[in-house]
């Protein structure tokens, strides 16, 4: 009998685990002994906080990140095919959403393995909820081009889409490029265009504000090297 692939959400910040992770998910965490994780140190710390403290050395961990080869993922699939339940954990938030774990989930479906997604925090949905933006017509854009000229061209396209179609465009960025992205948005878009910045969601120093770009230009937030979501 095949095992189950559980998709385990993880906290977005250092808040208490039980504030953002339901008890039902913690119950699953307590029973699974094989974990496929994006970053070993973060996962071990999370599991310790989630009730597995003192058991970490008895658990089995496999890495799945942007460097993982498909043949390695196939080996992970074989573990589930042989009857073991396995849990996938991302660095933060929901696994397989803007996350390399999506390839494992794709392969699980290809091999008729049961995929069980569990409830937990999503920075994208929390940001949208708190933004005041259109929650009926939104698009997750993900990462924009790294090169500034290409990024600005894409930003202009998104501003036009927002103005003409009412689309809330959800953007993420590598934390150390947050300021460069924000500067390009300010330089490219109209000062009256509204931008939501949601940074360090669920933490004690969270910033979640929707303001015009003219406001952000004069009130640059402290978001450098901090996980953030932008909604244009």
C-alpha positions as a printed Julia matrix, in Angstrom:
232×3 Matrix{Float64}:
   0.0    0.0     0.0
   1.33   3.43   -0.95
   2.0    6.11    1.61
   0.64   9.67    1.64
   2.42  12.87    0.7
   1.47  15.5     3.29
   2.02  19.16    2.43
   2.9   20.78    5.77
   2.68  24.59    6.06
   5.3   26.32    8.18
   5.24  29.64   10.07
   6.15  32.88    8.3
   7.89  34.31   11.36
   9.13  33.37   14.82
   5.67  33.61   16.36
   4.36  30.74   18.48
   3.71  27.76   16.22
   0.22  27.14   17.62
  -0.8   30.68   16.66
  -0.6   29.88   12.95
  -0.52  26.07   12.64
  -3.76  24.18   13.48
  -3.69  21.3    15.95
  -4.66  18.85   13.22
  -1.46  19.71   11.35
   0.59  19.34   14.53
  -0.97  15.9    14.98
   0.22  14.87   11.52
   3.7   16.26   12.27
   3.82  14.09   15.4
   3.21  10.9    13.38
   5.41  11.38   10.3
   9.08  10.42   10.53
  10.24  11.24    6.98
  10.45  14.86    5.86
  11.41  16.42    2.54
  12.53  19.96    3.26
  13.83  23.03    1.48
  16.34  23.94    4.18
  17.46  21.45    6.82
  18.28  23.85    9.65
  14.97  25.72    9.36
  12.96  22.5     9.18
  14.65  20.95   12.23
  13.99  24.12   14.21
  10.35  24.21   13.14
   9.74  20.56   13.99
  11.34  21.05   17.39
   8.97  23.94   18.09
   6.06  21.89   16.73
   6.43  19.14   19.35
   9.23  16.91   18.06
  11.92  18.33   20.34
  14.18  15.52   21.52
  13.21  13.35   18.53
  14.89  15.29   15.72
  17.89  12.96   15.44
  15.53  10.01   14.94
  13.79  11.61   11.96
  14.82  11.2     8.32
  15.36  14.31    6.2
  15.81  14.74    2.46
  16.56  18.04    0.74
  14.52  19.45   -2.11
  15.61  22.86   -3.35
  16.35  24.56   -6.67
  19.45  22.36   -7.05
  17.67  19.01   -6.6
  17.75  16.81   -9.71
  14.67  15.03  -11.04
  16.25  11.63  -10.49
  16.58  12.48   -6.79
  12.9   13.41   -6.64
  12.03  10.07   -8.22
  13.89   8.37   -5.37
  11.76  10.33   -2.88
   8.65   9.15   -4.73
   9.81   5.53   -4.4
   9.87   5.93   -0.61
   6.17   6.84   -0.67
   5.4    4.08   -3.17
   6.94   1.6    -0.73
   4.39   2.53    1.93
   5.93   5.36    3.97
   4.08   8.58    4.69
   6.21  11.61    3.86
   5.78  15.3     4.7
   6.94  18.15    2.47
   7.96  21.39    4.23
   8.9   24.67    2.57
  11.21  27.31    4.01
   8.15  29.34    5.05
   4.42  29.26    4.37
   2.75  26.83    1.99
   4.88  24.18    0.29
   4.8   23.92   -3.52
   3.58  27.52   -3.98
   6.41  29.51   -5.61
   8.5   26.7    -4.2
  10.65  23.86   -5.65
   8.47  21.33   -3.84
   5.93  21.68   -6.67
   7.97  19.2    -8.71
   7.58  16.54   -6.01
   3.81  17.1    -5.97
   3.69  16.85   -9.77
   5.54  13.54   -9.68
   3.27  12.26   -6.88
   0.25  12.78   -9.12
   2.05  11.06  -12.0
   2.55   8.01   -9.79
  -0.99   8.06   -8.33
   0.16   8.96   -4.85
  -2.36  10.62   -2.52
  -1.46  14.28   -1.92
  -2.89  15.76    1.28
  -2.57  19.57    1.56
  -2.88  20.88    5.11
  -4.05  24.25    6.43
  -1.58  26.97    7.36
  -0.38  30.51    6.69
   0.05  31.87    3.17
   1.86  35.19    2.91
   0.15  35.77   -0.45
  -3.4   35.34    0.81
  -2.77  37.13    4.12
  -1.36  40.1     2.22
  -4.31  40.13   -0.16
  -6.8   39.85    2.71
  -5.27  42.85    4.45
  -4.69  44.96    1.34
  -8.16  46.27    0.59
  -7.47  45.36   -3.03
  -9.69  43.38   -5.4
  -9.96  39.87   -3.98
 -12.14  38.6    -6.83
  -9.72  39.35   -9.65
  -6.1   38.83   -8.67
  -3.01  37.31  -10.21
   0.07  35.87   -8.57
   2.92  37.21  -10.67
   5.74  35.87   -8.5
   9.23  37.16   -9.25
   9.84  39.94  -11.76
  12.92  40.06  -14.03
  16.19  40.78  -12.24
  17.47  43.27  -14.84
  16.08  46.71  -13.97
  15.09  47.71  -17.52
  13.16  44.47  -18.03
  11.64  44.72  -14.57
  10.39  48.27  -15.2
   8.82  47.2   -18.49
   6.98  44.39  -16.71
   5.88  46.74  -13.91
   4.36  49.12  -16.47
   2.44  46.2   -18.02
   1.09  45.26  -14.59
   0.06  48.83  -13.79
  -1.9   49.0   -17.06
  -3.52  45.63  -16.29
  -4.49  46.85  -12.84
  -5.95  50.1   -14.17
  -7.88  48.59  -17.06
  -8.99  45.25  -15.61
  -8.96  45.89  -11.87
  -6.48  43.09  -11.29
  -4.59  42.89   -8.0
  -1.09  41.83   -9.05
   0.73  39.95   -6.29
   4.53  40.16   -6.51
   7.28  38.62   -4.41
  11.02  39.23   -4.42
  14.19  37.88   -2.86
  14.44  39.95    0.35
  17.77  41.57   -0.49
  16.25  42.94   -3.73
  13.16  44.45   -2.06
  14.46  48.02   -2.18
  15.5   47.77   -5.83
  12.05  46.47   -6.72
  10.29  49.21   -4.75
  12.47  51.9    -6.34
  11.62  50.59   -9.81
   7.89  50.56   -9.02
   8.06  54.15   -7.76
  10.08  55.27  -10.8
   7.79  53.52  -13.29
   4.24  54.01  -12.06
   1.99  57.0   -11.48
   2.26  58.62   -8.06
  -1.46  57.99   -7.54
  -1.13  54.24   -8.11
  -1.76  52.27   -4.92
   0.79  49.73   -3.7
   0.37  47.32   -0.82
   3.52  46.36    1.07
   3.16  43.44    3.48
   6.4   42.65    5.29
   7.21  40.2     8.1
   3.6   39.02    8.17
   2.52  37.46   11.53
   5.58  38.87   13.34
   5.49  41.56   16.03
   7.05  44.12   13.65
   4.84  43.34   10.66
   4.16  46.11    8.15
   0.94  45.86    6.09
  -0.06  49.1     4.38
  -1.76  50.15    1.16
  -0.68  53.64    0.13
  -0.09  55.67   -3.03
   3.34  55.54   -4.59
   3.77  59.24   -3.84
   3.4   58.32   -0.16
   5.9   55.45   -0.39
   8.37  57.71   -2.2
   8.45  60.01    0.83
   8.08  57.27    3.44
  10.36  54.42    2.42
   9.64  51.44    4.69
  12.3   49.33    6.39
  11.93  46.2     4.25
  15.53  45.51    3.26
  16.36  41.8     3.61
  12.91  41.07    5.09
  10.31  38.74    3.52
   7.73  40.9     1.78
   4.74  40.73   -0.56
   3.85  43.58   -2.93
   0.41  44.08   -4.47
   0.18  46.5    -7.38
